[in-house]
Amino acid sequence: MKAAVISFPGSNGDYDLYKAVQLVGGTPTFVWHRDKGALKAYEAVLLPGGFSYGDYLRAGAIASLSPIMEEVVAFAKAGGPVVGICNGFQTLCEAHLLPGALIRNEALRFASKHVRVRVERTDTAFTTDYAKGQVLSIPIAHGEGNYEADKGTLERLEGEGRVVFRYVDAAGVATDAANPNGSWHNIAGIVNEAGNVIGMMPHPERAMETIVGSADGRALFTSLVGSLTSSLAGSA
Amino acid sequence: MSRYHLEVRVKPRPGLLDPQGKAIHGALRSLGWPEVDDVRVGKAIYLYVDASSEKDAIEKATAMCRKLLANPVTEDFEVALAGRLQGARA
């Protein structure tokens, strides 16, 4: 898997993503947000966590208008897989590749801890190596992860099964207590209508090896590698 | 062309949870203002824009709001003319 890891000024998860791609046998390349014509050579585009442009105005707002984002939008529209994690998720929402918005955590506190998320779907390019209903331990680190959307959008997301990850307790139940930021319906990650763009607040790239507390994020990257391999085999 | 001073007010949409407003509301009540019924926190953005007329200036600022300054999912905005400034360019 040749993966572009986009770096914005203020990104801090780009090195973690780079390493995560390497750990599953992929070939990562850093792509600076001002590089033009840079994405043609890649099979997947990854938007990292961090605080692009200092989160000024709104988290992800200014990054979403960076030169590279036009190409990310084109890449996504052509069906290429795009992963946005944390600030990357915020940026994808601001770029209208995903619906809704991420606002200030309900408790107003920055949340940095391991949380549990339940895998709601295993038929996306990002989740084939998980089991449906599997409960993962993955860290979060955000102040603006409170997923909001209008009622119609939420109904569509739920109706179309586009919620991929949901915050749950140890028993796998989506309770208020297990919700770290006040997100509607305990939403931790969603996909677009076509299923090739995912945004999530938890950091799977920081849960790649048991030595750092969890390797539950790994399957997201192996799923992506696997889906690219099978789609290439299918088109051959 | 004249230079116009515009004030853009961005505020959370009605019905949307505003955690900051909620926290400030709690603080005001605990400081002895139980009569405060609700608090919403928005932001003001001051723009200094060269435009051919007031209407042109407001139209430009409105376009900026749609593109960048406000997120229609969570925020409403208002554009107000705060004044025509000295030092206008010809």
Interface residues (C-beta under 8 A of the other chain):
Chain A: L57 R58 A61 I62 L65 C93 E94 P99 G100 A101 I103 R104 N105 E106 A107 L108 N146 E148 A149 D150 G182
Chain B: L16 L17 P19 Q20 A23 K67 L68 L69 N71 V73 T74
